[in-house]
Amino acid sequence: MASPFLSNTTISFSSSLSSSSLPRIAPSIPFSSIRSNSTPRRILTVRSKIREIFMPALSSTMTEGKIVSWVKSEGDVLSKGESVVVVESDKADMDVETFYDGILAAIVVGEGETAPVGAAIGILAETEDEIAEAKAKAASKSGASTPSAPPPAPAPGAASTPAPPKSTPAPAAPTVAEGPRKTVATPFAKKLAKQHKVDIESVVGTGPYGRITPEDIEAAAGLSPSKKNVGLAVVVETKPAAPAKAPAASAAPSSLPPPVPGSTVVPFTTMQAAVSKNMVESLSVPTFRVGYPVTTDALDALYEKVKPKGVTMTALLAKAAAMALAQHPLVNSSCKDGKSFTYNSNINIAVAVAINGGLITPVLQDADKLDLYLLSQKWKELVEKARAKQLQPQEYNSGTFTLSNLGMFGVDRFDAILPPGQGAIMAVGASKPTVVADADGFFSVKNKMLVNVTADHRIIYGADLAAFLQTFSKIVENPESLTL
């Protein structure tokens, strides 16, 4: 169960108590002696708390989330640990809990709408007296986002006008730093702070309610976060100076093919967008492919025996792959920075599953250590959770090796695309009768399946992959060890 990022917006006010309302210290001390004391009047500060419910980062690849439904409505009283909203990430739908008791004063992002990670999606008030103040905060927040749209319109008229709006958020920073409150930063800002060794407590945030943004960290680290803005300004300035280049700008959209009459454009779902992003990232990895024929007669016979006990062919193949990886740890390794690689201590087999609206890879963790029947039971649970979009992040993003099986569809061979962050992926085709000749020249018919493995050539070489496939083939052709 994921939890929202909540920040405390502390609103303080003071109330002074007259001397007549001060408690008596002891019955024997007259009130006049207290009044004659030169100590100044005590000022009691009462603080009210209005907190933001942030869009959480439910996975390492998530950049924005979609509100599927609000479990609670405005005005509902919330208890710590209670589910408030259901968020669709790039992999699953997850209930988001609250860290605090309070009242859901306002919903900032409605159902069906999206928000970036770290953005406020709701306002939580501590008492009923703060609901009006919280709603005002929500209204000003949504109102502040509306005027931000008009500035691009006057931009073509004057290139210097975009500069003043950028300076307006500056005075807001001191007001945030005045009150004693918890430092709030976006997840990416915290990551940058660790990377550049910046003391995040000393950084003044320029985001909403003083939130520290990645740009604030880059500025504190002495980097140049405004490079992107400078580049945009130069482009804007050159447009009026060189009107002759206007046709070139219009030529870019014309390179796209015109829509077919009667066609419908369908935007990506959150999951489809994540798959698209991962596939594009995989293009930066140099890969190679090796195919290997595997005789499956013995495996097919074993499958017929264990099938009534709930064992699937996918579980058998995952177990065989895990046992082969235990003997060839290099194929289970990964390279993420292009400068080093990591031997993964766990063998976690991710298996590709097609679901409505996308593709996901539930992970069989420690597949080499689980017996076949427990592995099959775990696999069925993962598939059910995947189709209900209820997988937890560790159940789909912890894979070290991926298995993709299209044999049940009659596909005899195919190549799989390597997922980012892994060393290899295995594509398994259907087992089909094949005529083979033995060493004496006699012909026979045996069931064979073709296995193709795509690997990261930066860390895995041809000989490594060939040795792994030979081991995998021996395990499949003598599958008694799979049931041990």
C-alpha positions as CSV (number, residue, x, y, z in Angstrom):
1,M,0.0,0.0,0.0
2,A,1.5,3.3,-1.1
3,S,1.4,6.4,1.0
4,P,1.0,10.0,-0.1
5,F,3.7,12.7,0.3
6,L,2.2,15.2,2.7
7,S,3.7,18.5,3.7
8,N,2.7,20.6,6.7
9,T,1.6,24.1,6.0
10,T,1.6,25.7,9.4
11,I,-0.5,28.8,10.0
12,S,0.2,30.4,13.3
13,F,-1.7,33.1,15.2
14,S,-1.2,34.5,18.7
15,S,-3.6,35.1,21.5
16,S,-2.6,37.0,24.6
17,L,-4.0,36.2,28.0
18,S,-4.6,39.1,30.5
19,S,-3.2,38.9,34.0
20,S,-6.6,38.1,35.4
21,S,-6.7,34.8,33.5
22,L,-3.2,33.6,34.7
23,P,-3.3,30.6,36.9
24,R,-2.4,31.0,40.5
25,I,0.9,29.5,41.3
26,A,0.1,28.8,45.0
27,P,-2.8,29.7,47.3
28,S,-0.4,31.4,49.7
29,I,0.9,33.9,47.2
30,P,-1.3,36.9,46.7
31,F,-2.4,38.0,43.3
32,S,-0.8,41.4,43.8
33,S,2.6,39.9,44.1
34,I,2.2,38.3,40.7
35,R,1.1,41.5,39.2
36,S,4.0,43.4,40.6
37,N,6.4,41.0,38.9
38,S,8.2,42.8,36.1
39,T,8.0,39.7,33.8
40,P,6.3,40.6,30.5
41,R,3.0,39.1,29.6
42,R,3.1,35.5,28.3
43,I,2.2,35.1,24.7
44,L,0.7,31.7,23.8
45,T,1.0,30.7,20.2
46,V,-1.6,28.3,18.8
47,R,-0.8,26.6,15.5
48,S,-3.3,25.2,13.1
49,K,-2.2,22.6,10.5
50,I,-3.3,22.4,6.9
51,R,-1.6,19.7,5.0
52,E,-1.3,18.8,1.3
53,I,-1.9,15.3,0.0
54,F,0.8,14.9,-2.8
55,M,0.7,12.7,-5.8
56,P,3.0,9.8,-4.7
57,A,5.7,8.2,-6.8
58,L,4.4,4.6,-7.0
59,S,7.3,3.3,-9.1
60,S,10.7,4.3,-10.2
61,T,9.5,5.1,-13.7
62,M,6.4,7.1,-12.7
63,T,6.4,10.8,-13.6
64,E,2.7,11.5,-13.3
65,G,-0.4,9.7,-12.0
66,K,-4.1,9.6,-12.8
67,I,-6.8,9.8,-10.2
68,V,-9.0,6.8,-10.7
69,S,-11.4,7.5,-7.8
70,W,-11.6,9.3,-4.5
71,V,-12.5,6.9,-1.8
72,K,-13.3,9.8,0.5
73,S,-15.3,12.9,-0.2
74,E,-14.8,16.5,0.9
75,G,-15.8,16.9,4.5
76,D,-15.1,13.3,5.4
77,V,-13.1,12.7,8.6
78,L,-9.9,10.7,8.0
79,S,-7.9,8.4,10.3
80,K,-4.2,7.7,10.0
81,G,-3.6,4.8,7.6
82,E,-7.0,5.0,6.0
83,S,-7.3,4.8,2.2
84,V,-8.2,8.2,0.6
85,V,-7.7,7.9,-3.1
86,V,-7.0,5.4,-5.8
87,V,-4.2,6.4,-8.2
88,E,-3.3,4.8,-11.5
89,S,0.4,4.6,-12.0
90,D,2.3,3.4,-15.0
91,K,1.9,-0.2,-13.8
92,A,-1.1,-0.6,-11.4
93,D,-4.0,1.0,-9.6
94,M,-3.1,1.6,-5.9
95,D,-4.9,2.8,-2.8
96,V,-3.1,5.8,-1.2
97,E,-3.3,6.1,2.5
98,T,-3.0,9.2,4.7
99,F,-0.3,9.7,7.3
100,Y,-2.4,12.0,9.5
101,D,-5.8,12.3,11.2
102,G,-7.9,15.1,9.9
103,I,-10.7,16.3,7.5
104,L,-10.5,16.1,3.7
105,A,-11.2,19.8,3.2
106,A,-10.7,20.1,-0.5
107,I,-10.0,17.9,-3.6
108,V,-7.6,19.7,-5.9
109,V,-7.3,17.0,-8.7
110,G,-10.6,15.4,-9.6
111,E,-11.3,11.9,-10.8
112,G,-10.0,11.1,-14.3
113,E,-7.5,14.0,-14.1
114,T,-3.7,13.6,-14.0
115,A,-1.1,15.4,-11.9
116,P,2.7,15.2,-11.9
117,V,4.5,13.4,-9.0
118,G,4.8,15.7,-6.0
119,A,1.9,17.9,-7.0
120,A,-0.9,18.6,-4.5
121,I,-4.0,16.5,-5.2
122,G,-6.0,17.3,-2.0
123,I,-6.0,19.5,1.1
124,L,-6.2,18.0,4.6
125,A,-7.4,20.2,7.6
126,E,-6.8,19.3,11.2
127,T,-10.1,20.7,12.6
128,E,-13.4,22.0,11.2
129,D,-12.3,25.6,11.9
130,E,-9.6,25.3,9.3
131,I,-11.8,23.9,6.5
132,A,-12.6,27.4,5.2
133,E,-8.9,28.3,5.2
134,A,-8.0,25.1,3.5
135,K,-10.6,25.6,0.8
136,A,-9.3,29.1,0.2
137,K,-5.8,27.6,-0.2
138,A,-7.2,25.1,-2.7
139,A,-9.1,27.8,-4.6
140,S,-6.0,30.0,-4.8
141,K,-3.9,27.0,-5.9
142,S,-6.3,26.2,-8.8
143,G,-6.6,29.9,-9.5
144,A,-2.9,30.3,-9.7
145,S,-2.6,27.6,-12.3
146,T,-5.2,29.2,-14.5
147,P,-3.4,32.6,-15.0
148,S,-0.3,30.7,-15.9
149,A,-1.8,29.8,-19.3
150,P,-2.2,33.4,-20.7
151,P,1.5,34.4,-20.6
152,P,2.4,32.3,-23.6
153,A,-0.1,34.3,-25.8
154,P,1.6,37.7,-25.5
155,A,5.0,36.0,-25.9
156,P,5.1,36.4,-29.7
157,G,4.5,40.1,-29.4
158,A,7.3,40.9,-27.1
159,A,10.2,38.6,-26.2
160,S,11.1,40.5,-23.1
161,T,7.7,40.1,-21.4
162,P,8.2,36.5,-20.1
163,A,11.0,37.7,-17.8
164,P,8.9,39.7,-15.3
165,P,6.5,36.8,-14.4
166,K,9.5,34.7,-13.5
167,S,10.6,37.2,-10.8
168,T,7.2,37.3,-9.1
169,P,7.6,34.0,-7.2
170,A,10.8,35.3,-5.6
171,P,9.1,37.3,-2.8
172,A,7.1,34.2,-1.8
173,A,10.3,32.4,-0.7
174,P,11.0,34.5,2.4
175,T,7.4,34.1,3.7
176,V,7.9,30.4,3.6
177,A,11.1,30.5,5.4
178,E,9.7,32.8,8.2
179,G,7.6,30.2,10.0
180,P,9.0,27.1,11.6
181,R,7.9,24.2,9.4
182,K,9.1,21.0,8.0
183,T,11.3,21.1,4.9
184,V,9.3,19.7,2.0
185,A,10.9,18.8,-1.3
186,T,9.9,16.8,-4.4
187,P,11.4,13.3,-4.7
188,F,13.6,14.2,-7.6
189,A,14.9,17.3,-5.6
190,K,15.8,15.0,-2.7
191,K,17.7,12.7,-5.2
192,L,19.6,15.6,-6.7
193,A,20.4,16.9,-3.2
194,K,22.1,13.6,-2.3
195,Q,23.8,13.4,-5.7
196,H,25.3,16.9,-5.5
197,K,25.8,16.8,-1.6
198,V,23.6,19.8,-1.0
199,D,22.2,20.4,2.5
200,I,18.5,20.4,1.7
201,E,17.7,22.1,5.0
202,S,19.6,25.2,3.9
203,V,17.7,25.5,0.6
204,V,14.8,27.9,0.3
205,G,12.1,26.4,-1.9
206,T,10.4,28.4,-4.7
207,G,7.7,25.9,-5.4
208,P,4.1,26.0,-4.1
209,Y,4.0,26.6,-0.3
210,G,7.8,26.7,-0.3
211,R,8.3,23.3,-1.7
212,I,11.9,22.7,-2.8
213,T,12.1,21.9,-6.5
214,P,15.0,20.3,-8.6
215,E,15.8,23.8,-9.9
216,D,16.4,25.0,-6.4
217,I,18.8,22.2,-5.7
218,E,20.7,22.8,-9.0
219,A,21.0,26.5,-8.1
220,A,22.3,25.7,-4.7
221,A,24.8,23.3,-6.2
222,G,26.1,26.0,-8.5
223,L,24.7,24.4,-11.6
224,S,22.8,26.3,-14.3
225,P,19.2,25.3,-14.1
226,S,18.2,28.1,-16.4
227,K,20.0,26.8,-19.4
228,K,16.8,25.4,-20.8
229,N,15.0,28.7,-20.3
230,V,17.9,30.7,-21.9
231,G,17.7,28.5,-25.0
232,L,14.0,29.1,-25.3
233,A,14.5,32.8,-25.0
234,V,17.0,32.8,-27.8
235,V,14.7,30.9,-30.1
236,V,11.9,33.4,-29.3
237,E,14.2,36.3,-30.1
238,T,15.4,34.9,-33.4
239,K,11.9,34.2,-34.7
240,P,10.9,37.9,-35.3
241,A,14.4,38.7,-36.6
242,A,14.4,36.0,-39.3
243,P,10.9,35.8,-40.8
244,A,12.3,33.9,-43.7
245,K,12.7,30.8,-41.5
246,A,9.0,30.7,-40.8
247,P,8.3,28.2,-43.6
248,A,11.0,25.9,-42.1
249,A,9.0,25.8,-38.9
250,S,5.9,24.9,-40.7
251,A,7.7,22.2,-42.6
252,A,8.2,20.1,-39.5
253,P,4.6,19.3,-38.8
254,S,4.1,18.6,-42.5
255,S,6.6,15.7,-42.2
256,L,4.0,13.7,-40.3
257,P,1.6,11.8,-42.5
258,P,-1.9,13.3,-42.7
259,P,-4.6,11.5,-40.8
260,V,-6.6,8.9,-42.7
261,P,-10.2,10.1,-43.2
262,G,-12.4,8.6,-40.6
263,S,-9.6,7.6,-38.3
264,T,-9.6,8.1,-34.5
265,V,-6.6,9.2,-32.5
266,V,-6.5,7.5,-29.1
267,P,-4.0,8.8,-26.5
268,F,-1.8,6.4,-24.6
269,T,-3.0,5.1,-21.2
270,T,-0.6,5.6,-18.3
271,M,0.6,2.0,-18.7
272,Q,1.0,2.3,-22.5
273,A,3.0,5.5,-22.1
274,A,5.3,3.8,-19.6
275,V,5.8,0.8,-22.0
276,S,6.6,3.2,-24.8
277,K,9.2,5.1,-22.7
278,N,10.9,1.8,-21.7
279,M,11.0,0.6,-25.3
280,V,12.6,3.8,-26.4
281,E,15.2,3.6,-23.6
282,S,16.1,0.1,-24.6
283,L,17.3,1.3,-28.0
284,S,20.3,2.9,-26.3
285,V,21.6,-0.6,-25.2
286,P,23.7,-2.6,-27.6
287,T,22.1,-6.0,-27.8
288,F,22.6,-9.3,-29.7
289,R,20.4,-12.4,-30.0
290,V,21.2,-16.1,-29.8
291,G,18.7,-18.9,-30.7
292,Y,18.8,-22.5,-29.4
293,P,16.6,-25.5,-30.2
294,V,15.5,-27.4,-27.1
295,T,13.9,-30.9,-27.1
296,T,10.8,-30.9,-24.9
297,D,9.5,-34.5,-24.9
298,A,10.5,-35.1,-21.2
299,L,9.3,-31.6,-20.2
300,D,5.9,-32.3,-21.9
301,A,5.6,-35.6,-20.1
302,L,6.3,-33.9,-16.7
303,Y,3.8,-31.2,-17.5
304,E,1.1,-33.8,-18.0
305,K,1.8,-35.2,-14.6
306,V,1.9,-32.0,-12.6
307,K,-0.8,-30.1,-14.5
308,P,-3.6,-31.6,-12.4
309,K,-1.8,-30.1,-9.3
310,G,-2.0,-26.6,-10.7
311,V,1.4,-26.3,-12.2
312,T,1.6,-24.2,-15.4
313,M,4.1,-24.4,-18.3
314,T,5.2,-20.9,-17.4
315,A,6.2,-22.0,-13.9
316,L,8.2,-24.9,-15.3
317,L,10.1,-22.6,-17.7
318,A,10.7,-20.0,-15.0
319,K,12.0,-22.6,-12.7
320,A,14.3,-24.0,-15.4
321,A,15.6,-20.6,-16.3
322,A,16.3,-19.7,-12.6
323,M,18.2,-23.0,-12.1
324,A,20.3,-22.2,-15.2
325,L,20.9,-18.6,-14.0
326,A,22.2,-19.9,-10.7
327,Q,25.0,-21.6,-12.7
328,H,25.6,-18.5,-14.9
329,P,25.3,-15.4,-12.7
330,L,26.7,-13.2,-15.4
331,V,23.5,-13.6,-17.4
332,N,21.6,-12.5,-14.3
333,S,23.7,-9.3,-13.9
334,S,22.8,-5.8,-15.1
335,C,24.5,-2.7,-16.4
336,K,22.8,0.7,-15.7
337,D,25.5,3.3,-16.1
338,G,27.6,2.0,-18.9
339,K,30.7,2.0,-16.7
340,S,30.2,-1.0,-14.4
341,F,27.8,-3.9,-13.9
342,T,26.2,-5.6,-11.0
343,Y,25.9,-9.2,-10.0
344,N,22.4,-9.5,-8.6
345,S,22.3,-11.7,-5.4
346,N,18.7,-12.7,-6.1
347,I,17.3,-14.5,-9.1
348,N,14.0,-12.8,-9.8
349,I,12.3,-14.0,-13.0
350,A,10.0,-11.4,-14.5
351,V,7.3,-12.9,-16.8
352,A,5.6,-10.8,-19.4
353,V,1.8,-10.8,-19.1
354,A,-0.6,-9.1,-21.6
355,I,-3.5,-7.4,-19.7
356,N,-6.2,-5.1,-20.9
357,G,-4.7,-1.9,-22.0
358,G,-1.0,-2.8,-21.7
359,L,1.8,-5.1,-20.7
360,I,3.2,-5.9,-17.3
361,T,5.9,-8.2,-15.9
362,P,5.1,-9.7,-12.5
363,V,8.2,-10.9,-10.8
364,L,8.7,-14.4,-9.3
365,Q,11.2,-13.5,-6.6
366,D,13.9,-16.0,-5.6
367,A,12.6,-18.4,-8.2
368,D,15.6,-20.7,-7.8
369,K,14.8,-21.2,-4.1
370,L,11.1,-22.0,-4.4
371,D,9.8,-25.4,-5.1
372,L,7.8,-25.9,-8.3
373,Y,4.4,-26.1,-6.6
374,L,4.9,-23.0,-4.4
375,L,6.2,-21.2,-7.5
376,S,3.1,-22.1,-9.5
377,Q,0.8,-20.9,-6.7
378,K,2.8,-17.6,-6.4
379,W,2.5,-17.2,-10.2
380,K,-1.3,-17.5,-10.2
381,E,-1.6,-15.0,-7.4
382,L,0.6,-12.5,-9.3
383,V,-1.4,-12.9,-12.5
384,E,-4.7,-12.3,-10.7
385,K,-3.3,-9.2,-9.1
386,A,-1.8,-8.0,-12.4
387,R,-5.1,-8.3,-14.2
388,A,-6.9,-6.5,-11.3
389,K,-4.1,-3.8,-11.4
390,Q,-3.3,-4.4,-7.8
391,L,0.4,-5.3,-8.0
392,Q,2.7,-3.7,-5.5
393,P,5.9,-1.9,-6.9
394,Q,8.2,-4.7,-5.7
395,E,6.1,-7.2,-7.5
396,Y,6.8,-5.8,-10.9
397,N,10.0,-3.7,-10.8
398,S,12.4,-6.1,-9.1
399,G,13.1,-8.5,-12.0
400,T,16.7,-9.5,-12.9
401,F,15.8,-11.7,-15.9
402,T,12.7,-11.7,-18.1
403,L,10.8,-14.6,-19.7
404,S,8.4,-14.0,-22.5
405,N,6.4,-17.1,-23.7
406,L,4.2,-16.9,-26.8
407,G,4.2,-20.7,-27.3
408,M,0.5,-21.0,-26.2
409,F,-0.4,-18.9,-29.2
410,G,1.3,-21.2,-31.6
411,V,4.2,-18.8,-32.3
412,D,7.3,-20.9,-33.2
413,R,9.9,-18.1,-32.8
414,F,10.2,-14.4,-32.0
415,D,12.7,-11.9,-30.7
416,A,12.1,-10.0,-27.4
417,I,13.2,-6.4,-26.6
418,L,15.5,-6.1,-23.6
419,P,13.9,-4.3,-20.7
420,P,16.0,-1.4,-19.3
421,G,18.1,-2.4,-16.3
422,Q,18.3,-6.1,-17.1
423,G,21.0,-8.2,-18.7
424,A,18.9,-10.6,-20.8
425,I,15.4,-11.6,-21.8
426,M,14.3,-15.1,-23.1
427,A,11.7,-15.5,-25.8
428,V,10.1,-19.0,-25.8
429,G,8.2,-20.3,-28.8
430,A,5.8,-23.2,-29.2
431,S,6.9,-26.9,-29.0
432,K,6.3,-28.6,-32.3
433,P,7.0,-32.1,-33.7
434,T,10.3,-32.0,-35.6
435,V,12.1,-34.7,-37.7
436,V,15.6,-35.2,-36.3
437,A,18.5,-37.6,-37.1
438,D,20.5,-39.4,-34.5
439,A,24.3,-40.2,-34.6
440,D,23.6,-43.4,-36.4
441,G,21.6,-41.7,-39.2
442,F,18.2,-42.9,-38.0
443,F,15.3,-40.5,-38.2
444,S,12.8,-39.9,-35.5
445,V,10.2,-37.3,-34.5
446,K,10.7,-35.2,-31.4
447,N,9.1,-32.2,-29.9
448,K,11.3,-29.1,-30.1
449,M,10.9,-25.5,-29.1
450,L,13.1,-22.6,-30.2
451,V,14.4,-20.3,-27.5
452,N,15.8,-16.9,-28.4
453,V,17.7,-14.8,-25.9
454,T,18.4,-11.1,-26.3
455,A,21.3,-9.9,-24.1
456,D,23.2,-6.7,-23.3
457,H,26.4,-7.0,-25.2
458,R,28.3,-4.7,-22.9
459,I,28.4,-7.3,-20.2
460,I,27.3,-10.6,-21.8
461,Y,29.2,-12.1,-24.7
462,G,28.3,-14.8,-27.2
463,A,30.1,-17.6,-25.4
464,D,28.4,-16.7,-22.1
465,L,25.0,-16.8,-23.6
466,A,25.7,-20.1,-25.4
467,A,26.9,-21.7,-22.2
468,F,23.7,-20.6,-20.4
469,L,21.5,-21.9,-23.1
470,Q,23.2,-25.3,-23.1
471,T,22.6,-25.5,-19.3
472,F,19.0,-24.5,-19.8
473,S,18.5,-27.1,-22.5
474,K,20.0,-29.9,-20.3
475,I,17.6,-29.0,-17.4
476,V,14.6,-29.0,-19.8
477,E,15.6,-32.3,-21.4
478,N,16.1,-33.9,-18.0
479,P,13.5,-32.1,-15.9
480,E,13.5,-34.4,-12.8
481,S,15.5,-31.7,-10.9
482,L,12.6,-29.2,-11.4
483,T,10.4,-31.1,-8.9
484,L,13.1,-31.4,-6.2
